[in-house]
């Protein structure tokens, strides 16, 4: 059998496994809430690994190693910022969001939570937030489709458009029917595959070069700056701005709907603790592996003389050169897994925005659960088709597409998600101003070459608008006060832990 045949066999087995998981999830999806949120009974290990896998996508196994390959450790600051942001998200946002979304009329989407939490009777907040989700997620899904096309083009010498179509069809096959549970369970398998590939491939490359002692001299031949966290340049204002921009990626975590929706699906607020430990372990190992892949890959191609046309394919090409074809096929499947895991999660969130937050708001009569489930699947299909059509002619790198969509969500939703959980005086008008201001800032700032990642100014503008407008429009609401005890803790968290709420339910400990 030829090497190419082995690769196709491994890929076919991977596709079959994902579809089988989708079938299992479909059989366990009984109604609309199951389809959108797995009945709020997602195990902590599944929530942790699916959040990580859907978060990282092709950026982890293609974008980050490629950036390290080109620029060196100075681009590792992005990994540092993301790791810190993910920890803070699990530590502070996860338990409160899980509790508060259930308190707030059992909200199963971020737009419905914001509307219920802020008592917005105008419906504008829910509609605008849904539109923002659709715009940025279509761009985000587009990046995944592009990554899928590039993957097949570089790994199999296949046509870009054929790879794009295959990724779209297989991802749809398990997302369309399995919904949130299908996306989450496939994410678990895909996350484990990603981590294994990022740890195994650089180790084999080091062994083939003769040990770690060969890596330093090989990198020195390319240029000594690759191993310096400041890029070898003097620590100037420009370098500091670059590092701050990289660290600012961590701010984006608080506003990513496809990540924080996993918090809402946990069985209880207390489950966030074990999920955090599992998720952060996976993330730390995967991030370290991705950075090492970029550095070791540079040394490997320098010493062996092999050609690498696209730095973002460094993990893919090394796997094919170092491993038996059937094993290399599974590594390539892990790269594809990273791409597909994010696409599937984002399709479900887009579907929920269309069905829960636009269709149900505009329809006067409440539709039946069966009708909503069918409509949800139809919306998954429509969004996938639009994103695939946009990806026919790629207009940016994978990292470029992801970074823009990440900034859009982080600036639009990050400030108001945090304030809605930790500040009682956030109003619907403050949240609306923050969302629009953050999104517009990201679009405008990206047009200028300032060297500052657009997420940072977008987040700051959104935060300031939320506070200023909320101060001007705040009216005391006793119903919100009663959702907290006198220490500022959500009553739903205490009840979930088996504690009896005290008579005083005002939140004197909450920031005012």
N, C-alpha and C positions, 0 to 999 in steps of 0.2 A: 504493500500500500504506500502511496506517496505521502509526503509530509502534509500536503494540502488536504488530503482525504482525512487524515487524523484530526486536523484542525476542525474540519466540518463536522466530524462525528462528535467531538467534544462540545461544539456549539449546539448541535442538534439535541444532545442530552441535556444541556443547560436550558434550552428553550422548552423542552418537554417537561422538565422539573418545574419551571415557572408556571406553565399552563396548568400542571397538576395542582399546584398550590392555589391557583386561581379558581379551579373547579371546587376544591375543598372549601374555600372561603365562600363561594357562591352558594353552596349547600347550607352554610351556616349563616347566611344573610337572609333574614326573614322579613324585615320591613325597612322603611326609609331611614330610621335612626341607625339601624345596623349598617346600612349601606354607607352612611355618611360618617359614623363615629364608632362602629363596632359595638354598639350598645353600652358604651362607657365601661367596658370590661376587658380592656387590652392589658395583658400581663406586663409587669414592669420591664422584664427582659425584652419583650417585643417592642414596647414603647421606646426603650433606650436605643436598641439597635436600629429600629426603623427610623427614628429621629436622626440618628447619625448618618445612615445610608442615604436617606432622602435629602439630607442637608448637603452632603459632600459632592455627590454626583460625579460627572466626568472631571470636575475640577480637581478632585483629590488624586486621581490616578493619571490624569493627563495634564491639566492646567498647572498644578503646583510643581510636580517634578520637572515640567518643561521650563517653568520660571526659574527654578533653582539651577537647572542645567545652563541657562543663558546668563543669569545674573549672579548666582552664588547665594550665600547665606543671607544677604541683605533682604531677599524676598521671603525668608523664613519668618520675618516679623508678622506677616499675614497669619501664619500658622499660630504664632503666639497669641495674637489678638483674638483669633477665633476660639482658641482653647479657653482663654479667660472668659470670653463672652458666653461660651456654652456652659461653663461651670456656673456662672452667675445666673444664667437663665434657668438652669435646673434647680439651683439652690433657692432662689427667691421668687421666680415667676411661676414655676410649675405647680407647687402645692396651692398657692392662692388662686391661680387661674382655674385649676380643677375644681376647687371649692366654689368659687364665685360664679362660674358659668352654670353650675347646677342651681345655685341660689337665684340667679338672674333668669328665672322662668325656664330653666333647663335649656339654656342656649347651646346649640350644637355647631355654630359657626362663629367666627370672630365678629363679623358685622352684626349678627343678632345679639351677641353678648354686649357689644358696645351700645346698641340701641336700648336693650333692657337695663343695663347698668346705669345709663345716663338718662333714663326716662325720656327718650326722644320721641315725641309724638308727631313730629314733622315727617318722619321716615327718611329725611335727607341723609342722615348719618349712615344708615344702612345701605342706601342706594349708592352713595358716593364711594363708600368703602368697597362695595362690591365691584364697582367699575374700576377702581384702582387695582383690585386683585386681578381682574380679568386682563387689564392692560399689561401689568408687569409679569403676570404668570404666563401670558402668551409669549412674551419675550423670553422668559425663563425656559419654557418648554421648547421654544425655538432653539435655544442653545443646546439642549439635550439632543434634539433631532440632528443638528449640525454635528455634534460630537459623534453620534451614531454613524452618520455618513462618512466622516473622516476615519472613524475606526475601521470600517469595512474597506475603505479605499487603501489605507496604509497596511492593514493586516493581511488582507487577502488579494490585494491588487484588483479589487472589485470596483464596480462603478459606484460613485458617490451616491447617486440617486437610488440605486438598488438597495444599498445599505440603509439609507434613510427610510425607504419604504418598509424594509423588513423590521427595523426597530419599531417603527410606528405600529405596524400590524401586530407584532407579538406583544408589545406593551399593552395595546388596546385589548388583546384577547383575554388577559387576566384582570385588567382593571375594569373593563366594561361590566363584567358580571360579578367579580369578587368585591368591588368597591373598596372601602377603607380597609377592611380586614384583609382582602387580597393584596392590596398595596403594602400593608404593614408586614404581613408574613413573608412576602417575597423580599421585602427590604431586609428582613433578618438574615435570610440566606445570602442575599447579595452583599450585605455588610460584612459577613464573615469571610466571604470570598475575596472581597476587596482587601481586607486587613491581611489575610494570608498571602496574597500576591505581593503586597507592598513589603512584607517582611522576608519572603523567600527569595524573590528575584535579586535584590542587592547582595544578599549573602552569597548566592551562587556566582554573581559577578566578581565579588571579592576573591572567592576561592579560585576562580579561573585566572585571575590576575596574579595569584601567588600569595595572597594575604593582605591584611590591612597596611602593611609596610609599603606596598606599592601604590596605594591611593594618593598619599601626600605628594610624592615626586611627580606622579602623572598629572595631578592638578596644578602643580607648580609649573609644569611645562606649558599648560594652557594659559595660566595667569594666576599669580598668588592671591589675587583679591577675592577669589571664590570662597575662601574659607574665613573671610573676615565679615563680621556681622554688620559693619558699617560700609562694606563694599570696598575697603581699602582707601577710600578718600578721606580727606580731612573732615572732621565733624563740623560741617558748615550748616547754615540755616536750611539750605536745600536738603541736606541729608536728614536733618531732624524732621523737617516737614514730611519727607518720604516715609520715615519710620512711624510718625504719628498717623499718617494716612493708612499705613498697613495695619497698625494696631486698631484703628477705627473700624476695621471690618467686624470686630467683636460686638460693636453696637448694633449691628444688623440683626443679631439673634433675637432680640426682643420683639421684632416686628415681622418675623417670617411665618406666615400662616400655616405652611405645610409642616413646620417644626412644632410650633406651639399647639397645634391641634392635637398632637400626640399627648400633651399634658391633659387636655380635656377628656381624652379617651381612657385615662387611667382608672382603675376600679375605685380608688380613694385618694385624697390628698397625701396621705402618709406613704403611699406607694412610690411617690416621687423620690424618696430617699434612696431606696435600693436601685431604682431606675437610674438615678444620677451616678451612682458608683459604677454600675455596669457601663453606662454610656460614656463616662469620662475615661474609663480604662480603654475602651475600644478606640476612642478618639485620640488619646495620647499615643497609643501604639501605631495607629494608622498615620498620624501626622509625622511622627519620627520616621516611619518607613518611607513616606513620600519624599521627605527632605533628603534622606540618605539615597533614595533612588536617583534623584537628580544629580547629586554629587558623584556617586559611584558610577552612574551612567556616563558622566563627562569623562571620568578617568578611564573607563572601559573603552569608549570609542576613540579616545586619544591614543591609547596603547595598542589596540587591535587594528586600528586603521579602517574599521568599518565605517560606512557612511550613514549619517542620520540626517535626512532632509528636513524633517519637522521635529523640533525639540519636544513638542507635546506628545510624541509617540515613543519617548525613550523607554518606558516600561514595556510597551508592546513589542518593540524590536528586540530588546534584551531578552525577553522571555522566549522569543522564537529562536534566538541564537544560542541560548544556554540550555534549553530544556528539550526533552523528548517531545515530539510533535503533539502527542495526546495530552501531555501535561501542559505544554504551552497553550494548547487549545483551551484548557480550563482557566489559565491565567488570562487569556484574551476574553474569555467569558466573564471573568471577574471585572475586567475593564468595562465590558458592555453592561454588566450588572450595575456598576456605579451610575452609568448613564440612565438606564431604564428605571432604577429605583426612584430617582428624582422625578422623572417624567410621570410615573404612575401616581405618586403622591400629589403632584401639582394638578393633574387632571381631576382628581377627586375634589380638591379644594375649589377648582374653577367650577365644577359641576354644582357644588354646594352653594357657591355664590350666585349662580344663575337660577337655581331652583329655590333655595331657601330665602335668598336675600333680594331677589328681583321678581321672580315669577309669583311667589306667594304674597309678596307685598302688594303687587299690582292687581292680583286677582281678588275679587270681593268674596267669593265663596271658597271655603276651605276645600282643597282637593283631597281625594282619598290617598292613603298611604301607598297603595299599589300604583296609582297614577304618578305619584311623586317619584317612586323608584324607577319606573320606566322613563320618566322625563330626565331623571338624573343620569341614566345611562346614555340617553340621547345627547345630552349636553357634553358628556365625556367625549363622545364621538366627534361632535362639532368642533370643540376646542382643539382636539388632536389634528383634525383636518386643516384648520386655519394655521396652526403652528407649523405643520409639515409643508404647506404651501409657501410660507414665509422662508423656510429653510432651504427651498430649492436652489436659491442663489445666496450662499452664506456671505454676510457682509462684515464679519468681524471674527476675531479669535474666540475660542471657547471661553477663555478667562475674561475677555472683554465683555462678552454677552452676559456672563454670569455676574460680573462685578456691577454692571449697570442695574440689572434686575434686583440684585441683593441690596444695592443702595436705595432703590425705589421703595422696597418694602420696609427696610430699616428706618428710613426717614419718615415714611407715611404712617406706619403703625407703631414703631418702637416707642416713641414718647408717650402716646396715648394708652398703650397697653400697660406701661409702667405706672403712669399716673392713675389710671382707672383702678389699679389694684392697691396703690399706696397713698392716694391723695383724694380725700372725700369731695373736695371742691371742684373737681373737673366737671365741666358742663358739656352738653351736647354741642353747643356752639364753639366752645374751646377745642373740642376734639375735631370738629369739622374743619375749623381754621387750620389746625395743626396738620391734618391729613393733606389738605390741598396745598398748604404752604410747603410742607416737606417734599411732596411729589414734584411741584413746580420747581423748587430749588434744585432738585436732582437733575431735572431735564435741562434747566438753564445753565447750571454750573458745569455740566458735562461738555458744554459747547466751548468752554474756555480752557486753555492749557495752563492751569495754575499749579499743577503738581500736587494739589490737595484732593484726596478722594472725595467725590461728591456726597458720599454718605455723611461725612462729618458736618459740613455746613447745613445739609438738609435736616439732620437730626437736631442740630442746635436751633435752627429756624422753627422747626415743628414744636420743640419743647417750649421756646419762648412764646410762640403764638398760643399754645395750649394754656399756659399760665396766665398770660395777659388777658386773653379773651374770657377765660373762665372767671377770673377775678371780677371782670366787668359784668358778667351775666349770671353770677352765682346767686341762687336762691336756696335758703335752708330747706332741706327735705328730711324729715324725721325717719322716713322708711329706710334711707341709706344709713343713717346713724345706727339704727337698730340691727344692722347686719354685722356689727362689730361689738366686742366687749370693751371693758374699760382699759385694756392693755393694747388695743388696736388690732387684736387678732380676729380673723373672720370666725363667726360663730359656726359656720359650716365645717371648718377645720376641726374645731373642738368636738362637735357632735359626731363627726366622722371618726374621731379617735375614742369615742365612748365617754366623753366628759359631759357633765351636765352644765348647761349655760346658767350663769348667775342672773340675778334679777336686774342688774344694771347693764343694759346693752348698748350704752353709748360708747363711742370710740374715742375717749379722751387721749389715748396714746397714738391715734392716727395723726399724721401731719395735717395741719389745717391751713 
